[in-house]
Each structure stands twice: as structure tokens, then as C-alpha cells.
Amino acid sequence: MATAAETVPAPPAARTPALSLAGASKTFGPVVALADGTIEILPGEIHALVGENGAGKSTLVKILAGVHSPEGGKFLVEGKPAHFRNVSESKAAGISVIYQEPTLFPDLTVAENIFIGRQPKGRAGLISRGEMRRRAAELFATLGVPIDPDRIADGLSIADQQIIEIAKAISLDANVLVMDEPTAALSGVEVERLFTVARALRDKGAGILFISHRFEEVFDLCDRITVMRDGRYIQVHNTAKVTVPAIVKEMVGRDLGELFPKEDAEIGDIVLKVDGLNSVGTFSGIDFAIHAGEIVALSGLVGAGRTEVARAVFGIDPYDTGSVSVGGTALKAHSPKDAIAAGIGFVPEDRRKQGLVLDLSVTRNVTLTLRHSLARFGIISGRRERAAAEEWSQRLQVKTGSQDLPVSTLSGGNQQKVVLAKWLATNPKLLIVDEPTRGIDVGTKAEVHRLMSDLAGRGIAILMISSELPEVLGMADRILVMHEGRITAELGSTDATAELVMQAATGSHEKLHMERTDEQLSIELEAGE
Amino acid sequence: MSTVTHALAVPRSNAFKRFFTAREVPVAGALIALIAVTYIVNPRFLSPQSTKDLMLNATIMVILAVAQALVIVTRNVDLSVGAILGLVAFGTGTVFNMFPAIPLVLVFVIGMIFGGLLGSINGMLVTSAKVPALVITLGTLYIFRGVLTSWAGSTQYFSGDNPKAFGNLSVDTLVGIPIITIIAVVITVAVAMFMSSVRSGRDLYAIGSDPDAARLFGIPVGGRVLSAFIACGALTGLAGVLYASRYNSVGALTGSGIELDVVAAVVVGGVAIFGGSGTVAGAAIGAVLLSTITGALTATRVDKFWQQAIVGVLILAAIIIDRVVSLRKTRKLRANEAKNV
């Protein structure tokens, strides 16, 4: 099918971009977070930035905000070169940012959170609390929300916190307002109100950068859309001249296959069975089974409830109703000990905080799960510990100068191998891996993938959570897609396409079916083959 | 999630309610109760001379607590204040010994600059080393004390060696209040104003509440924390000069162990040990409470042994009250939110 990528709309010559970034890059050690950050925001426009998780959007936002300094490229604000060394400088240049995660001060009052650092002054240059309260109340009136300016921020719901962030940004009277997924926690009414405010700001001449995974919102609100993928700028479109499928295609389109070699493994009996798992407010009606030798991917956007399901299965978090069984035996809820005894291993998303004890040696980390089997009369023999660690490090080819070095000295990929080794040493039946290759360079990524494929070949069932679509499409035998706490699609590896997964993940597939165009039809036909 | 109320009646807590949920109120209440009970048992507790002694005893502690509160609010702590106080107090004696005719004001200025310099060492180490202030200032506590010990040796300066006018600061009164107590009150009011009504003062609360958010928000965290340590050192220096005026002798051991009393006073006064909340006034009241307990126990002839235990109980009580209050508040907010859904 043809991609409707029309040429970049030429900005009216009279308008200097409020902000323009071209070819900016940013690396963290070996990880390239942003390879080509390019965006142009005109005054009086609402500009959308879309891309998969990990496409580099948040890094780009942090460059605009002055949190990170770019390593290359050209950055102009109001036509003048900008080099922000810190957040204050970005703010002084008229850029105001609402982050994905609200960053309020829990001990301060709501009013003070809005005005911190620029509280209105009254007599003798002292802060006038009355004036501060009045202005905060005014802002909330504009936004139409009843929040007490005098209460402390601690204990506010995420939605209310987000609204306070918005009030803060509005009160700054910025030329450029950046909103990184501001609607994730808001209800329909609140979103509508936010849009009204955003449009009013645009009409007053502010440039707004809007980041969202919800296509309806992007198409409803924004004038132009910039697409990013793998840390690179792909294309900018006029919203009026582009369709959802074309955008999705650009977000995910790339060469698949080679990087992710899942070999066919013999599919055996059911290892894990999850029935009607429910946790109020997090996920509901989760049913699935995983067979021996099978890799099942749990896909979806960040916040869809994937990690929460995995944590409930492994017993870290409690759930309200439903059951989890391994090999036909029901597991006790909320008991990781029981889960480990039943043969589940869990490789968490944040390996530095949850997967490893960074200051301990490679040996100690690998043998953490073996404390009981290595011990005689409660005392662990150092010799047997080293031998066991040595064996697993070799099998997984962990590259380290010495087994006694702290694991913090290893690269991300090797750290991940240590986490895997730790669980493989327990001889698991089921391995849950949450974002197995996050923050790992490409070479080691392939090694981790080969390893997972190899494990499946030996009859281990694998539940993989991943935000990287190519990884999901390349590795998984089956894909479960989650959206807002529910499984919205189950796709076999042969008929899954990036578009179908993205549509199920953004909840836009139902809508698309209703207003399908020829182009969309062709995607579905393609998918059906 | 809150829903839309069409009338947009913004809920507002009234001043009355805010007064009774303030952290300082229970401490002030405890202080008043303590004085009342002691007075009933022994009316001489509030005789003019005894009242003056109570105030004198509290004075230095109040200044130290106010200084410490500045640092604790930023989620740091300065354990070296006892040694700073000792160095400055001994330094004061030395200065008078060398220049007996030196103007008093100059001595105060020197003392505060000296204390500020020592505080800046703490501040620079804390902001550059990324190691908890607890550890850094524990280190400087020993270093400063070591310097004092080798400087002072067995030398002691007695109040008789100082100019008479200097000692009189702790004797003379203005409408019944000792001069040095008036200095402490002025300091407390000034710092309290700064902390509640000056932007950089509010920044200190923001930093203590969430240092990462503060950085993200563009607050110069390092600079503010450094200034807090310098201010703490300077005020501790002031307390050191007053110590030399108030007490009979200063030497190598002056101020030993006082840092824990100071931290205790601040915590009892309702300043959260992890920063972000509490007030200077609360810390000052906490200091008065702790020093009054000593006097009260003497007046009621309770064994002095109990004094320490009671201070301990007060610290735990302050923390428990704080936890209970904040838990109750959170629960109430949750209930409200549930109603609004």
C-alpha cells in the first residue's frame, strides 16, 4: 500500500518558528536515546509528536526543557540559537513543560506548587499568600476544577496533580508549552477542558507541543504531526492531509526479521494458566495460557497494565479475583515464594533497581536464587557458590573481568544476562521477562534474543513484555495486546502486523472499523493473508 | 478523580482549622501544660529569678534549633554544630584575651563569620560529594572537635577574663527579659519570616520535599543547600559567642554532644527529619520545651535521671503524632475522592 507521506507543509513566510530543533542527538553511555531530534513549532499552532515507546520523544522534550543538553544539531528559539545549561534558562526563554509524571512538591500547598520561585510579592517584598491564593483560585476557575489552593499537594489524585501542572504551565504565560502525555490520567471532561485551554493559548499565539498515544486526540486537537521512530525524525504532516494508518505505518515501519531470530520450538503442554484475573482499577478479565516452548508477548502501551499483570502472576502484587496455576496446580496469591517454588522466574523491567544487587559481585548476584540449595546447615560454601556462578556465567557468556567484580561495573546487556542466569540456575518452567532488552545496545540485544529463543527450544515457557514492536513481532509465537487494563487482541505470529498491534494497543481498532477507508481496508487485507 | 461542580465552590480550609492542624500547636500545648503543672506543684517555678533562668537556659538552644531547622528542612542535617559552637566559643575567649578592648559588635561579627566558614565547609562537601549530610557532618564533627582540642589543649577561658559588658549581656534585662534572649527571639522571628515569606526560603522547603522535582523545576538546589549550611554555621557561631557570655568557662569540651539535643529539639518542634515541612517557630518552641523540662524536673524534685528518658519519650511522641495526623489526613482525602468519583 502507498504511504501518503506528502511533503512538509511550508510554513507561512511571515512566521519565525517559536522553536526549532534540527538533527539533535543524545547518548547515554552506549545507548543512543536520540539520533536525530528534529521538530519545528510555529507560534499559534498545536503540534503533535507521535512515536512508539522509546522513539526518543521524552529525550527530545528534556532537551527542549534544558534538562539534557543536545550533543549536536541546531536549536533555535525565536530564531536565535539556544544553549540551555539548565531548566531555569529554558524557562526564561519562554518554554514551559508538563511532564508525563507530575512533579509536585508533596509538602507544599497547591498554590505554592504553582508559583514556587515566582510567588507574588506584597508589602516589603515578602510573599503575599493572599494574592497567591487568589491567582491560583482564578486559574482553577479558568480550568473549571474545584481544588483548594491551600491544601498540600500530598495525597492528590494523579488527575488533580496533572491539572495543577497544567495550571502552573498556563500561569507561566509561555511562548512554547510542551505537554508530554498530559491526558493519560484525565477523564473525558477534563481532557475536553484541557483542549479548550490549549486552543485558547494557541489563539493567543503560543506554540504548543502535544505528545499523546491517543490518535483521536491528536487528530482532534493538532494542526501538524511530527513522527519519530528509533530516536529519529521521520516526517511531518498537516493533520488535515494524513490518516491514522499512514501515521501508524511510519511509527512502526522498519525492517523486521533478521534481528529477532525465534526458531520454531516444539510446543508442549500448558505451563501457565491465568483465569479471569482481576485487580480493581488496574486490570480486569485477564485470561491466557502459555505452553512449554512458547514465547507469548504481552504488548501494549506503557501504563496499559502489562507489568501489573506480570507482577500479579508472580505474586508480587495481590489481585482481587481469578486464579493463576502452573502445571495444573493453583498458586497462592501474593506469594513470590510460592511462584518461585512452582518454577517461575521473573526478570523485572528495571534491572538496576529490581533485578540486581548492584554492589554485590557477579557471583553473589547469580547465586541469589540458589541460597538454599547451595547451603549446608544454613552456611553457604564459597567454593560451591563460585562454581555455580562460573557455570552459568559461561553458559550465558557474561563478559566480565572477574566474577568478583560488582555487577554495577558490567554493561547493560551483560547485567541482563546476569539476571537471566540467576533465574535459569533455578531451572524454571516459566520465565517472565519484562522489557528484556531495554537500554541494551544492538549487538547484545540479538544475543539476548538468541538466548530466549534457545530457552524456548528447551521447553521453557516465556512470557515477554515488550514495548518494542519489532521485538514482539520477531520473537513471539503469540501476541496478547493490552489496552487500558484489558486484553484487546490476541494475534498469532503469522497474522500479526505492527499496524494491528498498534491499533489494538491504542484502542483505535474499533473506531477504524467504523470509518474505514480504502487504505485501511488494504491494511486489513494484507494482515489477513 | 474530582468531578465538575457547576457552581465551582472551591473548598477552602478556614484559618481556625488550619491553626489546630499546625504542627507547632501540640508542642506549644505541651510546653504550656508543663509550665502549668510545674507551677501548681511548686509556685516558685515562676518567680522572677527562676523565669529569667529558664529563659537564659533556653536561649542558646533556641538559636541552635533555628539554625538546624534551616538545614533539616532541605532534607539534610548538620551534626557538627556542637563542635562549631565549641570552636567559636573558645575563639571568642581567645579574641578577648588578645584584644581586651575590642568592640563587642566586632566579636559577634567575627564569631558569625567563623561559624559561617565552618558551615560552608559542610555545605561544599555535601553539595559536591553526593553523600548524605549525616555522614559528611559526622566526619566534620570529629575534625572540628579535633582542631579545637589541639588548639585549646588544657587552656580554658573564664568569664572573669572577658570584658564586663560582654558578660552583662547574659545578666542585664530589658522589661524582665535577658538581652541575649531578646537576640534569640529577634533571630527566630527574622528566620521564620525568611522561611515563610521569601522566595529563596520557600525554595528550601521545595528542595526538602522533593529534590529531583526541585532540580527539574529549575531551583538552584546546590546553591540553596550550600547557603543553608552557611547560615546554619553563622547562627551556630552566634550561639557560640553567646555561650561564652553566658557560661563560666569555655575550653576543649565546650558544646560536646549538644548536636543531638539540637536535632531532638527540632524534631520535637514538628520539623520533619526528611525535610520539606515544619517551621522555624516550631523548632524554637521545641528547644524551649526541652530546656524547660530540665528546670521543671528540678523544681518538682524529680530525679534528674528521668530527664533523658522524658526527652526520648517526647521525640517518639512527636513522630507518632505526626504519622497519625498525616495518615488520618490521607485517609480523609481518599474518602473525599471516592465520594467524588
Interface residues (C-beta under 8 A of the other chain):
Chain A: A65 G66 V67 N86 V87 S88 S90 K91 Y99 T103 L104 F105 P106 D107 L108 E112 I116 G117 R118 Q119 G125 L126 I127 R129 A137 F140 A141 G144 V145 P146 I147 D148 P149 D150 R151 D154 G155 L156 S157 A159 D160 S187 V189 E190
Chain B: M1 S2 T3 V4 T5 L8 A9 V10 P11 R12 S13 R18 M193 S196 S197 V198 R199 R202 D203 Y205 A206 G208 S209 D210 D212 A213 A214 R215 L216 F217 G218 I219 P220 A272 G276 S277 S326 K329 T330 L333 R334 E337
